[in-house]
Amino acid sequence: MEIKVLGSGCSNCKKLLQIVEDTVKALDVKANIIYVTDMIEIANTGLLRTPGLIINDKIVSYGRVPSSEEVKTIIQNIK
């Protein structure tokens, strides 16, 4: 599983990255977590607002920080 957290490096983006890392660890899921801060690369994904969350090349959240429970549900539904 490939998980990308996209953002400019702001506090919300870093918070989402931490939630994703903690959730992946808690679920014991094998995932490659990538933190993307390059604005051109973010724009190329089609993401309109940050922070963004992309799992296996699918945008699953953007413009807000989902709760850890929401991230857990998203990951479990993709596994």
Buried (B, 14 or more C-beta within 10 A) or exposed (E): EEBBBBBEEEEBBBBBBEBBBEBBEEEEBEBEEEBBBEEEEBEEBEBEEBBBBBBEEEBBBBEBBBEBEBBBEBBEEBE
